[in-house]
Amino acid sequence: MTAQPPESSPRPVPSGELRASYDDREAVVEQLRDAAAEGRIDLDELDARLEQALKSKTYAELAVLTADLPRPDSAESRPPLVLKGGLHGASRGPGRWEVPGHVIAHGGLGGVKVDFTRAECRLTEVAVEAYGETAGVTIVIPDGWAADTGGMDPGIGGLRDKTTPDRLPGAPLIRLTGSGGMAGVVIRHPNRWERRKLHSNPTQG
């Protein structure tokens, strides 16, 4: 009986030939619109590229449309956001802001509040260092986001984690490290007053 030759393994598909998703096409559309707003391409070229972007089926087809444009900064490559409470306190949010990959909060004498409830976050994980120091740090995350506080040193002031483990698919995870210091660190979801404000001003910038 003649031995059959072993079956050859499937040829790996080059990355450019992989099928693009709806989100991939939308990302290119957004980059093209930004380029037009900056004057890099004119409106006729924008229309032509947008039409092609929506018809593209692979990564290679999409790549051609942005090959001559600067690559947008990614959230991961941005410098850390550093907030220092100082004498008068500091905060970020609840208005619109784009979340970098790393946030550092020093409570100082005035305290710090980091509110992610209206933030634009394109990351699946965000590293947050919180140092309660004298006045403490409060971190507010939307419902559906989750927190990993295993790397946090509670210090004298302690750590109060009031978040729920119910993380929605694709929602960000906050990896919290640092120290509670004298005043402690709190991480929680919006309270009743904050929820009322969110519902009454759903499009607040």
C-alpha positions in Angstrom: 0.0 0.0 0.0 1.4 3.3 -1.0 1.9 5.8 1.8 0.0 9.0 1.3 2.0 12.2 1.5 1.4 14.2 4.7 -1.1 17.0 4.2 0.5 20.4 4.0 -0.5 22.9 6.7 -2.6 25.8 5.5 -0.7 28.8 4.3 -0.9 31.6 6.8 -2.8 34.6 5.5 -0.7 37.7 5.2 -1.9 40.4 7.6 -2.8 42.7 4.7 -5.2 40.1 3.4 -7.1 39.7 6.6 -10.7 40.9 6.5 -11.4 44.4 7.9 -14.2 44.9 10.4 -16.8 47.6 10.6 -14.7 49.3 13.4 -11.6 49.2 11.2 -13.4 51.0 8.4 -14.9 53.5 10.8 -11.4 54.3 12.2 -10.1 55.0 8.7 -13.1 57.2 8.0 -12.4 59.2 11.1 -8.7 59.6 10.2 -9.7 60.8 6.7 -12.1 63.3 8.0 -9.5 64.7 10.5 -7.0 64.9 7.6 -9.5 67.0 5.5 -10.2 69.3 8.5 -6.4 69.8 8.8 -6.2 70.7 5.1 -4.1 67.6 4.2 -6.6 66.4 1.5 -9.3 68.4 -0.3 -13.0 67.7 -0.2 -13.2 65.9 -3.5 -10.4 63.5 -2.5 -12.0 63.1 0.9 -15.3 61.9 -0.8 -13.4 59.5 -3.0 -11.4 58.0 -0.2 -14.5 57.8 2.1 -16.3 55.9 -0.6 -13.4 53.5 -1.0 -13.0 53.1 2.7 -16.6 51.9 3.1 -16.1 49.4 0.3 -12.8 48.1 1.5 -12.8 44.4 2.6 -9.1 43.9 3.8 -6.5 45.7 5.9 -4.4 46.2 2.8 -7.2 48.1 1.0 -7.7 50.4 4.0 -3.9 51.0 4.4 -3.6 52.4 0.9 -6.1 55.2 1.8 -4.0 56.5 4.7 -0.5 55.6 3.6 0.3 59.3 2.8 -1.1 60.6 6.1 0.6 61.0 9.5 -0.3 58.3 11.9 -2.6 59.5 14.7 -1.2 59.4 18.2 -2.4 56.4 20.1 -3.6 56.6 23.7 -0.9 54.2 24.7 1.9 56.5 23.4 0.7 59.6 25.1 2.5 60.8 28.3 0.8 60.0 31.6 -1.8 62.4 33.0 -0.5 63.7 36.3 -2.8 65.4 38.8 -1.5 66.9 42.0 -3.9 68.1 44.7 -1.5 70.8 46.0 -3.2 73.3 48.4 -6.4 73.7 46.4 -7.1 70.3 45.0 -7.3 69.1 41.4 -9.7 67.2 39.2 -10.2 65.7 35.8 -13.8 65.3 34.5 -16.7 64.8 34.5 -16.6 66.7 31.2 -15.3 65.1 28.0 -11.6 64.1 28.0 -9.5 61.5 26.3 -8.0 58.9 28.6 -4.3 58.0 28.2 -2.8 54.7 29.2 -1.5 55.9 32.5 -2.9 58.3 35.1 -1.1 59.4 38.2 -2.9 61.2 41.0 -1.3 62.7 44.1 -3.9 63.8 46.7 -1.6 66.4 48.4 -3.3 68.8 50.8 -6.3 69.6 48.6 -7.3 66.2 47.3 -7.8 64.8 43.7 -10.9 63.5 41.9 -10.6 61.6 38.7 -14.0 61.2 37.0 -14.2 58.8 34.0 -18.0 59.0 33.6 -17.9 61.1 30.4 -14.4 60.3 29.3 -13.5 58.9 25.9 -11.5 55.7 26.4 -10.2 53.7 23.5 -8.2 51.3 25.8 -9.2 48.0 27.3 -7.0 48.7 30.4 -5.9 51.9 32.1 -3.1 52.0 34.7 -4.0 54.4 37.5 -1.5 55.3 40.3 -3.2 56.9 43.2 -1.5 58.3 46.3 -3.9 59.5 48.9 -1.4 61.5 50.9 -3.0 64.1 53.2 -6.4 64.7 51.5 -7.1 61.6 49.5 -8.0 60.5 46.0 -11.4 59.7 44.6 -11.8 57.8 41.3 -15.3 57.5 39.7 -15.8 55.0 36.9 -18.9 54.4 34.8 -21.2 51.4 35.4 -19.9 48.5 33.3 -16.2 49.4 33.9 -14.3 47.3 36.4 -11.4 47.8 38.7 -8.4 45.6 39.8 -7.2 46.9 43.1 -4.9 44.0 44.0 -1.7 46.0 43.5 -2.8 48.8 45.9 -1.2 49.5 49.3 -4.0 50.7 51.5 -1.6 52.6 53.8 -3.1 54.3 56.9 -6.0 55.8 55.2 -7.1 52.6 53.5 -8.7 51.7 50.2 -12.4 51.7 49.7 -13.4 49.8 46.6 -17.2 50.3 46.0 -17.2 49.1 42.4 -19.1 46.1 41.1 -17.4 43.1 39.3 -20.0 43.3 36.5 -17.7 44.4 33.6 -19.4 44.8 30.2 -17.7 43.2 27.2 -15.0 45.5 25.8 -15.4 47.9 28.7 -12.1 49.3 30.3 -10.5 47.8 33.3 -8.8 50.2 35.8 -5.6 48.6 37.2 -5.2 50.6 40.4 -1.8 50.8 42.2 -0.2 53.2 44.6 -0.8 53.9 48.3 -3.7 55.2 50.4 -1.4 57.4 52.5 -3.0 59.3 55.4 -6.4 60.0 53.8 -7.0 57.0 51.7 -8.2 56.2 48.1 -11.8 55.6 47.0 -12.8 54.0 43.7 -16.5 53.8 43.0 -19.3 54.2 40.5 -21.4 57.5 40.3 -23.4 58.3 43.4 -27.0 59.4 43.3 -26.3 63.1 42.8 -23.8 62.4 40.0 -26.2 60.0 38.3 -28.9 62.7 38.4 -26.5 65.2 36.8 -25.5 62.7 34.1 -29.2 62.0 33.2 -30.1 65.7 33.2 -27.1 66.7 31.0 -26.5 63.6 28.9 -24.5 65.5 26.2 -22.5 67.8 28.5 -19.0 68.5 27.2 
